Amino acid sequence: MVLNSSFRYVGGALQVDDFALEAIASEVGTPVYVYSLRRVLGNYRRLRRAFAPLSAQLHYSVKANGNAAIVEALAKQGSGFDCVSGGEIRQALAAGGAARQIVFAGVGKTRAEIEYAVERGVGWLNVENALELEYIQAAAERTGAESVLVALRLNPEVTAKTHPKIATGHGGAKFGMTAAVIHALLAKRNAYPRINFAGIHIHIGSQLGDSQATIRAVEKALELARPYPQIRAINLGGGLPVAYQFAESPPPVDELVQALSSRLGEYRVLLEPGRAIVADAGALLAEVLYVKRQAGQVFYIVDAGMTDLLRPALYDAHHEVLPLRKASSRGEVAQLVGPVCESTDVLARDRLLPPLQVGDKIALMTAGAYGMAMASNYNARPLPAEVLVDAAGAGWRASRSRNLLPEK
């Protein structure tokens, strides 16, 4: 059974590339994230080819997964980086990313972060608040930067068909600025002599299966940019969808690329994919601690919880659950829950799961994006370990062990 190019059952054992996940879990312990660098790079190259008609510059969204080896591997492929904090800029630079290929976004940049970005020569700053321009101008004067590239983030007031907690382009969202505010800023652009107002940025949300919402947002960005000949770049943001259920297939991007090509041919195009590059390249492994039958329900209590994978608690997100040893029988509807002292610590609710026993190990699939990145030490729990299978599939290594909290 092949799940994607890197995860498959071979002889009844779930493998990543050429390695049995059960062997990795036994050696490293659980919970542990396992990533396939081969799959990460394959996804990156696929997107680069798909968006070649736009000559799009890809900037990997570090917030999806900031694992140093993943960021380093993408930097070697020539990827740029989308960062939303000074810390993410440091991560990208430390992994070999070029400052000029970094886009610094975020609705709440601190003045110190802005100064750091300008000082390091970050390529673009995506501006979401008028006051940011004063901070950028001041930072440029202090550091001697003659021209800082800026893209003004437009809130296009387009509601994407996605989960409301990951929709960012509607009028009630905190992100971006209205067209009227951007026009007013551009009218007084001479007040910022060290700022090059060169682009418009949009990002209307994640898991954007409906390309029509993206096209409407792009059309609004183009309408805004048209009167200003110095604006020659459109940053499309990210949001490309992935399939979290095996029965689903993400929509092909060909139609979207074709529609964008006819509209953006005169513009420099930037893209900020994250989830689409790393999500299906990772899985979270966990071990069954207890089996409880209570109130007519079956609970499988595992050693991973919302501290390790927050998405189900935060978004009611779906992750497929697979046993590391393929089950021979159908199983029953059950709850897969974690050990955290919260009722919302449910990883899979009312799910038909294989029969599991204490000590069995399972994989939560498509966990490479916003998994480890959102992990926490809540309940004083150590962060999960991380394992990477190299791009050649020839070996694997633990890049992070579980960070047990120090004793006094």
N, C-alpha and C positions, 0 to 999 in steps of 0.2 A: 504494500500500500504506500503510494507516494503522496505526501502532503504538499510539498513543494520541492524545489531542486536540492534542498539541504536536509529536510526532515522526512523520514520514511521509516516504515517497519521493514526489517530484514530478518527473516527467520523468527518472527514473533517478537523481536526486540526493537524498540523505538531508537532510531539512530539520528545523530546529527552528522552530516557528511559521512565519514567512514567510522564513526565512533559510537559505541553503545552509550546511551545516556545513563543507563543504570550503573555502568562502570564509573562514569564521571561522578555521579551522585554518591556512590559508595566511597570513592577516594576523597572527594572534597567535602562531602556533607551537604545537608540541605537546611534551609532553602538556598538554592543557587540559581543564578541566571546563567544560561549558556547561549552564546552567540556564534553564528557562523559568519566569519569575515568574507567567505566566498559569496554567501548570499547577499551581504551588505553591498559588496562591490558590484555584484551582478545587478542588483536593483538600481544602483547609482548609474551604471553604464546604460541600462535600459532607458532610464529617464533622460539621460543625456542624448541618446539617439532619438527618442520620441520628440524631444523639443528642439532638435537640430534645425528644423525649418525656421524657427524663430531666432536662431543663434543665441538661445537663452543662456545666461550665466547662472549656473546652479550654486546656491549657497545653502549647504546643509544646515538644518535647524538644530543647533547644539542642545536645545532644551529637551529634545526627544530622547537623546541618549548621549551623555557626555563622556562615555568610556574613552580613556586616552588612546587606546589602541585603535578603536574605531575612527576617532577623529584624525589620528595620524594617518591611517590607511587612506582615508578620503582626501586628506591634504596631498598625499603623494599622487593621487589621481587628478589633482588640479582643482579640486572642489574649493569653492569659497565657503564662508560660514555666516550663518544668521545667528547673532547673539543678542540676548535680551538682558544682560547684566554685565558689569565689569568682570565678575567672576568667570562668565562664559568666554569673554574676550581673552582672559588669561589662559583658559583651557585651550582655546583655539591656537593661540600663539605658542604655548608650551608644546603643543603637538605638531608644530611645524607649519601652521597656517600662516599665510602672508597677510599682514595687516591691511594692505590695500584691497584684499579680497574679503574683508569682513564687513558685514552690514550690522550696524548697532541699532536695534529696535527696542521698543518698550514704552509703555504708557507712563512709567514713573521713574525715569532715569534720575539719579541723584546728580548734583552738580559735580561731585568728585568723580563719578563714573564718566560724565561727559568730558571733563578735563583729561582723564586718563585716556579715553578713546582718541581725542584730538592729539594729545601728546604722542601716542603710539602710531599715529598716522592711519587710523582706521578708515577704510575706503568710503563708506557711506554712513550717514546718520539719518535714520528715519524719524522724523520729528512729528510728535503727536500733541504738543502744547506750544502755544506762542512763546511762553517764557523760555523754553529751551533755546530759542534762537539767540536770546541775550547771553545765555550761558555759553553757547557755542562760540559766539563772537568774542566774548571775553577770554575764553580758553585759547582761541586762535591768536589773539593779541598777545597773550602771555607767552605762548610757545613759539610764536613767530610763523605759524602756519598761514600761508597767504590765501589759500582757497580750500575750504572744507565742503565736500560734496554733501548735499542735503536732498532727501526726498521727503516731501510733505505727505503725511498719511491722511488719505481721504476716508472718511466714513461715508460710504456711498448710500447708506440707508437702504440696503438690500438684505432681505431676510433669507438666509440660506436654509435649505431643507436638510437640517442636521439636528443633533441633540441641542436643546437650548443652552446647555452649559458650555458648548464649544462653538456657538455662533457669535461672531464678533463684528459683523458689518451692518447690523440693524441700528436704527436711530436711537434706541435705548441703551446701546452698549457704551462702555467707557472708552472705547478705542477710537482713535483718529479724530479728525476735525471735519466740520461740515464744509461744503464747497464755498459758502459765503465767507467763512473764517479764512480759508486758504486764499481766496481772491483778495481779501483785505491785507493779508500778510505779503502777498506778492506785489501789491500796490506800493508798499513801503520797503521793498527789498533793498533799496539803496542805503537804508539805515544799517545794513549788515554787510559792509564791504568785503569781509573775509569769508562770506558764505556764498557758495555757488548753488543757487536753487535750480537743480538739474533734473529732478525727478518727482513723480507722484507714486506713492505706495498705497496698495490696497491689500487687505487680507480679511475675508469675510467669514472665516471659520475653518473648522477641520471636518474631515470625512465628507467632502463635497462631491457627492455622487451626481448631482444635478449641475451640468455644465452651464445651463442657461443663467443661473444666478451669477456665476463668475463672469459670463459674457456681459450681462447687464452692468455689473460693477466696472468692468473694463471700459464699457462705452461711456459711463459717467466720468471715469478718470480721463478719458480722451477728450470729452467735451470740456472738462475743466482745463486740461493742458493746452488745448488748441490755440488760445490767444497768446501763449507765451513761447516764443521760438527758442528760448534757452532751455526749456524743459524737453529733453530728448530721451528720457528713460522712464519706463513704467515697470515698477516692481509688483509682480502679481501675488506676492506672498506665497503661502503654502496651501495646505488643505487637501492635497490629493488623497483619495480614499484608499483604504486597504480592506480586504475581506477578513472579518473576524470569525465568520462561520464557514465551515467547509462547503456548505451548500451554496454559498454566495461566490460571485466573481466580481471583482472591481470593474467598473466600466472602463473600456479602452479610452485612452487619451487622444487617439487619432482625430476624432471629431472635434474635440476641444482645440487641439493644435491647429487644425485647419481653419476653424472659425477665428482663432486669435491671429493667425498669419495674415488673413485678409484685412485685419484691423490694425495690426501693430507693425506692419512692414517698415515704417519709417522710424521706429523707435528702438532703442536699446532695451532689451528685456531681461529682467532679473527674476529668478524663481527661488523660493525658500522651502524646499521639501525636507521633511524630517521623518515623519511616520512612514511614508511610502518607501523610504530607504531601509529603515531598521526594524520595523514592526515584526514582519514575518521571518526575520533573521534571528529571533530570540525566543527562548522558552524559559519559564520558571519551573524548576523542579522542586517537589515537596514530598514529604513522607507522611503516611497516615499514622497518627498518634493513637486515635481512639475511634471506635465505631459505637454510636449511641442510637438506640431505638426509643423514641419518646413521642408521645402524643400523636401516634400514627405516622411519624416521620422517621426517616433514616438520616442521621448526621454523620458525615465523615469529617472528623476533626484532624486537620493537617498542621504541619509545623510552619507553614507560610500563611500570612494573613494580610490585612489591609496595610500593615506597616511595610510589607514587601511589595505588594501590588495593590495600589489604592484605587485603580480605575473602576472596579465593580462597585465599591462603596460610594465613590464620588459621582459616577455617571450611570450606574446600573449597567456597566459595560459587560459585554459577553466575551469570554475567552473559552475556547474549546478545551476540554479536559480529556487527556489521554493517559492510560496506564503505560508505564515503561515496558511492561510485559503485556502483549496483546491478550485481551480477555477472550475466553472461549465461549462465554455465555453472555446473554443480553444485559443482565443487571436490572436495576430498578430506579425509579425516580427518587432522588435524594438531594440533600443539601451538603455542599462542600464548604466548610467553614474553617476559619482560622482560630488562633488561640487568644486573640486580643479581646480585652474586656469591653467590647462594644457590640450591641446587637446588629449593627450594620456590617460587622466583619464577616461577610458572606462572599465567597469567591465564585460560587455557582449556585443559583437558587432554582429549586424544582427542576432539576436537570436529570435526564436519563443517563445514569453513570454506570460504568461496569462494576461488577461486584468487587469490593475492595476489602482487604483485611489489614489489621494492624501490621505495620512494617512495609506494606506495599508503597511503591513510589509512583507519583503521577507527574505529568507535565501540563502546565497551563500554557497554551500555545499563543503565538502572535503577541508575545510579551516584550519584544525588543524596544518598543517605544513607550515612553511615559510609565515605565515599570520601575527600574532602578532609579531613574531620575526623580521620582516622587517618593521613594522609600524614606522611612524615618525611623528614629529610635524611640517612638512612642511606646509606653509600657517598659522603657529601658531595654528594649529588644535590640540585639545587634543587627546591623544591616546585613542583607544576604551577601553571599560570596558571588563572584563573577568568574566565568570561564570563557575563553575565546578559542575557537578552532581556527587555525591559521588559514589564509586565503588559498593555499595550495591543498588544504584538507589533509596535510601530512602529519599534523600533530595538534595538541591542545595544551593550554597552560591556564593556570589560575591567575588572573590579573588582580584579584582582590579577595582576601580571606574575610570571613565574618568578623566584623570589628567589635569584639567583646569589649564592653565598657570597663575602663580601668578601675581597680579597687584602690582605696587610699592606703 
